[in-house]
Amino acid sequence: MMNRRDFFRGVSAAVLIQACGKIASAVTRQQFESKTVFRFAVGSDWHYGQPETPYEQYFRDLQSAFHTYEQQNPCEFFVLNGDVIHNDPALLLSASTLLKTLHPRIYATRGNHDMVAAAAWEQAWGFPLNHDIIIKDQVVLLGDTADEKGKYLAPDIDWFRKKLEQYKNAPNIFIFLHITPVKWTKNAVDSPEFQDLVRKYPNVRAIFNGHDHDQDTVKMLDGKIPFLFDGHIGGNWGANYHGFRVVELKEDGSILSFVMNPYNRQGETSFRSLMK
């Protein structure tokens, strides 16, 4: 069992996101220990069924690390942010059944390797490809960014426009997309329309991306809107560890996020605001 001292040693890439969108240059112990009112976790890119990878062991490793963390730090939900499986649609039911043992609330987004039709996706998960959830007044938007053939897509602008307007008075909105809609990485799909849309809603607190296995940091749109990456939990390339990201909403409205890799510190990184 990990105590709080071990937890601080195991924190990777810590970043504090203030309510105004600013990012602090350092995260203090006091900020870590300040009261958390809402906590969740996200991982991506399991690639269940990928040949010549120990994909079942990857899940057991995630399960062990996440349950160790969550024993002392309960999470409201866990999101698998795309590429649950690797290409074969027949694998989805088995993968979703296994993943649901990780946490009572499991959500997922379709990635380019989740080559299943919309009906099969909903059968496996019980919710559609674009899906909105409210948990303790916090809004979670899960967006689809790939099709049945694995083609990369920009987010569904019409759906996001409707939902962002619907929830414009919510305290916080958290968005999950497998493929990054800003051309920061080689495998992103640039979507200026999506970028312009989220700029209009200041309660969009963070956008989470998978897909780029080698990315585990935070990138800022206009120095205001954080896009958070989490490396990968499986697959055959990427960051040299398998881990997941934790997000904590604090009592003062700030958001603390860090990567578990999956137990020990990788080297803390601080981010400064570009806002004046």
Stockholm file with secondary structure:
# STOCKHOLM 1.0

chainA/1-276         MMNRRDFFRGVSAAVLIQACGKIASAVTRQQFESKTVFRFAVGSDWHYGQPETPYEQYFRDLQSAFHTYEQQNPCEFFVLNGDVIHNDPALLLSASTLLKTLHPRIYATRGNHDMVAAAAWEQAWGFPLNHDIIIKDQVVLLGDTADEKGKYLAPDIDWFRKKLEQYKNAPNIFIFLHITPVKWTKNAVDSPEFQDLVRKYPNVRAIFNGHDHDQDTVKMLDGKIPFLFDGHIGGNWGANYHGFRVVELKEDGSILSFVMNPYNRQGETSFRSLMK
#=GR chainA/1-276 SS CCCHHHHHHTEEEEEEECTTSCBCSCCCHHHHHSCEEEEEEEECCCCBTCTTSCHHHHHHHHHHHHHHHHTTSCCSCEEEESCCBCSCGGGHHHHHHHHTTSCSSEEEECCTTCCCCHHHHHHHHSSCSSEEEEETTEEEEEECCBCTTCCBCCCCHHHHHHHHHHTTTSSEEEEEESSCSSTTSTTCCCCHHHHHHHHTCTTEEEEEECSCTTCCSEEEETTTEEEEECCCSSSSSSSSSCCEEEEEEETTSCEEEEEESSSSCCCCCCCCCCCC
#=GC SS_cons         CCCHHHHHHTEEEEEEECTTSCBCSCCCHHHHHSCEEEEEEEECCCCBTCTTSCHHHHHHHHHHHHHHHHTTSCCSCEEEESCCBCSCGGGHHHHHHHHTTSCSSEEEECCTTCCCCHHHHHHHHSSCSSEEEEETTEEEEEECCBCTTCCBCCCCHHHHHHHHHHTTTSSEEEEEESSCSSTTSTTCCCCHHHHHHHHTCTTEEEEEECSCTTCCSEEEETTTEEEEECCCSSSSSSSSSCCEEEEEEETTSCEEEEEESSSSCCCCCCCCCCCC
//
